[in-house]
Amino acid sequence: YDEAIVRRVGRTLFNLAHQCGQDDAEIMFLLASTLTRAAPSLVEEVPELPRLQNEVVKLGFASAHLCDHSIGKMLADPLIFLARDPRLEVYALHVAFGPPSD
């Protein structure tokens, strides 16, 4: 991929999701389309992996903000909801960076 474009734009459109309630789907689509035309090397086609009919899907969430943080509190109910689905195995991993805080 073109490293110069990645440095200027970033690897994800994460920050666009924080536009104070605006619907950002259209702008994300337009930016993705523009980047695809400008740097086709950024586009990767990922093959769909074959799955068995009753195979359990393992779903993991890893964050440094799952404990004592608004993100963890916000995700608690959705994680519990997902964990009740018999088709899923849900994992939550608290990833700590650096020394533990007091």
C-alpha positions, 0 to 999 in steps of 0.5 A: 500500500501507499505509505504516504497516503496512510500517513496522511489519512490514517489506517481507519475512519474511526474519528469520523464516527465522532461527528456529534450525531451526524450520519457519517455513512455517506462521507465514509463511503465517499472517502473509501471510494476516493481512497480506492481510486487514489491508491488501489494498493490499499484494497485487499480482497479477503476470501470468505473462509468455509464454515461448518453449518453449526460451527460456533463463531468466536468473537473477541473484544480487546481493549485497555478500556474495559475496566472502570471506563465509560467504554467498558460500561457501555459495552457491558450490556451488548457483550452480555447480550451477545454471550447469550447467543448459542452460536457465539463464544464471546471473549472480553480481554482487558489489555493493559499498556504500561504499569498498572495505575493506582 
